[in-house]
Amino acid sequence: MKENTIYNFSAGPSMLPKKVLKKIHLEFGSWKRYGRSIIEISHRSKNFLLILESLEHNLRNLLKVPRNYRVLFFHGGARGQFSAVPMNLLGNNKHADYISSGYWSYKAAEESKKYCTPYIINVKKKLNKKTYISPMSNWNINFKSAYLHYCPNETIEGIAIHEEPSFNDNIVVVGDFSSTLFSRIIDIKRYGVIYASAQKNIGPSGVTIVIIRQDLLGKFKVMCPSILNYTIMSENKSMFNTPTTFSLYVSDLVLKWIKKIGGLKKMEALNKKKATLLYKAIDSTNFYINNVSNYNRSYMNVVFNIKNINLQSLFLKESYNFGLHFLKGHSIIGGFRASIYNSMPIEGVIKLVKFMKIFEKQYS
């Protein structure tokens, strides 16, 4: 491990695999030796359409997406989907269930109030000062709602719902997978809609993936903007307007990288290994604190603090100088946050653990 190696723990836009960055660098000035940069190629050209086809193929292959699901690519990030989901799925219904497990799931519920009356179901609890999530079997859901929306990974609080939904078949489950898609194996058939912004595990910011079961198309409200309309985007194969060509190109390179290292099974094992290593370092001492129950700890965003809060600024300064960047926690909860998405190598986590031990020894 080189001491001068810098690791980016940002929650997003996050780091990309080194091999992907090298590929981008090689091709940026003249993609496929056409004499033009990838950002100069028309989205209507045969060359770009091949990228889009490759991206969808690799996405379907990795996630094992059934044939009766459409794969769409949007602008607007997850916040755009906070509006798109109700405008596309409500139909004649006026109600939807929103599971509140943290900041982002609550924000999605708040946005939905512009279009429907949401039933906001708080599943975040506390026991012995530890935050945990109620099991899905205890969720007080409304079977007459148009859909149920939840977020399996809350990036700010470092809370994860590892359990997958197994509700009545009539429940349309919508999952905000922005910070966890492609980090583990999931069963697409359990969901009506999955959406994810790219800047965590997939690629640069600018593109949002939507995977939707085909029978849910055609329920959009007249007010729905065309660029957020699932049906229109499906009919136009995500080419209703100019897509974020560069982000799509890089996303395809990242998915090829995931396939090459062994797919989602291998990716999930690596992510668990990294998270376990970091949580072990936190739990093995009274110097650091994590207040999330073991069962609901995120494998993507590890939040922690120091008992002596007066050391926070010093920790951030010295960790940065050590080559560990963007460890500052979200302003809502403070402390520290290590985002260890797919692209974070285990060497980065080892270096962070090493620094934490050095810092504790020096200032405890």
MOUR-V170738 format. One record per residue. RES is the residue in three letters. D_FIRST is the distance of its C-alpha to the first C-alpha in Angstrom with 2 decimals. Layout:
{{RES/D_FIRST} {RES/D_FIRST}}
This chain:
{{MET/0.00} {LYS/3.80} {GLU/6.32} {ASN/8.79} {THR/7.82} {ILE/10.83} {TYR/11.61} {ASN/15.34} {PHE/16.92} {SER/20.41} {ALA/23.14} {GLY/24.47} {PRO/24.51} {SER/21.00} {MET/18.12} {LEU/18.84} {PRO/16.95} {LYS/15.44} {LYS/17.80} {VAL/20.68} {LEU/20.11} {LYS/20.19} {LYS/23.35} {ILE/24.93} {HIS/24.30} {LEU/25.94} {GLU/28.88} {PHE/29.49} {GLY/32.01} {SER/33.82} {TRP/33.31} {LYS/34.26} {ARG/35.81} {TYR/38.60} {GLY/38.31} {ARG/37.63} {SER/34.65} {ILE/34.02} {ILE/35.15} {GLU/38.46} {ILE/39.46} {SER/42.31} {HIS/41.64} {ARG/44.91} {SER/43.95} {LYS/43.51} {ASN/40.00} {PHE/38.81} {LEU/40.72} {LEU/38.74} {ILE/35.50} {LEU/37.16} {GLU/38.41} {SER/35.02} {LEU/33.42} {GLU/36.15} {HIS/36.01} {ASN/32.28} {LEU/32.71} {ARG/35.67} {ASN/34.00} {LEU/30.87} {LEU/32.93} {LYS/35.96} {VAL/38.25} {PRO/41.90} {ARG/44.40} {ASN/46.35} {TYR/43.54} {ARG/43.14} {VAL/39.84} {LEU/40.24} {PHE/38.19} {PHE/39.09} {HIS/38.40} {GLY/38.26} {GLY/35.25} {ALA/35.79} {ARG/38.25} {GLY/40.42} {GLN/40.51} {PHE/41.64} {SER/44.88} {ALA/44.86} {VAL/44.77} {PRO/48.04} {MET/49.77} {ASN/49.11} {LEU/49.55} {LEU/52.27} {GLY/55.23} {ASN/58.30} {ASN/56.45} {LYS/55.92} {HIS/53.43} {ALA/49.78} {ASP/47.59} {TYR/44.42} {ILE/42.05} {SER/40.65} {SER/37.33} {GLY/35.68} {TYR/35.78} {TRP/35.57} {SER/37.95} {TYR/40.41} {LYS/40.19} {ALA/41.03} {ALA/44.05} {GLU/45.19} {GLU/45.11} {SER/47.14} {LYS/50.00} {LYS/51.04} {TYR/51.98} {CYS/52.79} {THR/53.22} {PRO/50.00} {TYR/49.99} {ILE/46.92} {ILE/45.78} {ASN/43.53} {VAL/41.37} {LYS/38.97} {LYS/39.99} {LYS/39.00} {LEU/39.32} {ASN/38.40} {LYS/36.57} {LYS/34.34} {THR/34.72} {TYR/35.47} {ILE/37.10} {SER/40.43} {PRO/40.49} {MET/41.91} {SER/45.02} {ASN/45.87} {TRP/45.58} {ASN/49.06} {ILE/49.18} {ASN/52.26} {PHE/53.27} {LYS/55.38} {SER/52.56} {ALA/51.62} {TYR/47.98} {LEU/45.31} {HIS/42.22} {TYR/39.01} {CYS/35.32} {PRO/32.99} {ASN/30.05} {GLU/30.64} {THR/27.72} {ILE/29.00} {GLU/29.73} {GLY/27.01} {ILE/29.88} {ALA/30.09} {ILE/33.08} {HIS/31.77} {GLU/35.37} {GLU/36.95} {PRO/40.54} {SER/43.44} {PHE/46.41} {ASN/49.85} {ASP/49.82} {ASN/51.71} {ILE/48.83} {VAL/46.95} {VAL/43.37} {VAL/41.37} {GLY/37.61} {ASP/35.44} {PHE/32.18} {SER/30.57} {SER/27.29} {THR/27.18} {LEU/28.77} {PHE/26.78} {SER/24.40} {ARG/26.67} {ILE/29.90} {ILE/33.08} {ASP/36.75} {ILE/38.13} {LYS/41.69} {ARG/41.45} {TYR/41.35} {GLY/43.89} {VAL/41.48} {ILE/37.72} {TYR/36.30} {ALA/32.86} {SER/31.72} {ALA/28.95} {GLN/26.48} {LYS/24.39} {ASN/23.58} {ILE/25.75} {GLY/25.70} {PRO/26.75} {SER/29.44} {GLY/33.00} {VAL/33.72} {THR/34.72} {ILE/35.24} {VAL/38.35} {ILE/39.23} {ILE/42.84} {ARG/45.32} {GLN/48.10} {ASP/50.99} {LEU/49.67} {LEU/50.31} {GLY/53.56} {LYS/53.61} {PHE/52.64} {LYS/54.57} {VAL/56.53} {MET/54.66} {CYS/51.30} {PRO/50.02} {SER/49.82} {ILE/46.14} {LEU/45.38} {ASN/47.95} {TYR/46.48} {THR/49.67} {ILE/49.90} {MET/46.26} {SER/46.72} {GLU/49.90} {ASN/48.19} {LYS/45.02} {SER/42.91} {MET/44.48} {PHE/47.11} {ASN/45.53} {THR/42.80} {PRO/39.49} {THR/36.13} {THR/35.56} {PHE/32.11} {SER/30.73} {LEU/32.36} {TYR/30.96} {VAL/27.33} {SER/28.00} {ASP/29.19} {LEU/26.06} {VAL/23.96} {LEU/26.37} {LYS/26.17} {TRP/22.37} {ILE/22.95} {LYS/25.62} {LYS/23.54} {ILE/20.78} {GLY/23.63} {GLY/25.52} {LEU/25.95} {LYS/25.95} {LYS/22.41} {MET/21.43} {GLU/23.13} {ALA/21.47} {LEU/17.93} {ASN/19.11} {LYS/20.69} {LYS/17.68} {LYS/15.58} {ALA/18.65} {THR/19.47} {LEU/16.18} {LEU/16.76} {TYR/20.49} {LYS/20.08} {ALA/18.22} {ILE/21.12} {ASP/23.84} {SER/22.88} {THR/24.02} {ASN/26.99} {PHE/25.02} {TYR/23.89} {ILE/26.34} {ASN/26.56} {ASN/30.20} {VAL/30.08} {SER/31.44} {ASN/29.14} {TYR/31.17} {ASN/30.77} {ARG/27.17} {SER/25.55} {TYR/22.62} {MET/22.15} {ASN/22.64} {VAL/21.71} {VAL/23.91} {PHE/23.91} {ASN/25.32} {ILE/25.60} {LYS/28.89} {ASN/29.45} {ILE/29.69} {ASN/30.15} {LEU/26.40} {GLN/25.57} {SER/25.66} {LEU/23.61} {PHE/20.88} {LEU/20.81} {LYS/20.88} {GLU/18.12} {SER/15.77} {TYR/16.53} {ASN/15.82} {PHE/12.39} {GLY/11.72} {LEU/13.13} {HIS/16.33} {PHE/19.61} {LEU/19.47} {LYS/23.15} {GLY/25.42} {HIS/28.48} {SER/31.38} {ILE/33.53} {ILE/31.68} {GLY/29.33} {GLY/26.39} {PHE/22.97} {ARG/21.95} {ALA/18.64} {SER/19.55} {ILE/17.33} {TYR/19.35} {ASN/18.94} {SER/16.71} {MET/14.00} {PRO/11.28} {ILE/10.51} {GLU/6.80} {GLY/8.83} {VAL/11.00} {ILE/8.74} {LYS/7.67} {LEU/11.44} {VAL/12.57} {LYS/10.82} {PHE/12.58} {MET/15.72} {LYS/16.03} {ILE/15.73} {PHE/18.24} {GLU/20.54} {LYS/20.71} {GLN/21.62} {TYR/24.17} {SER/25.65}}
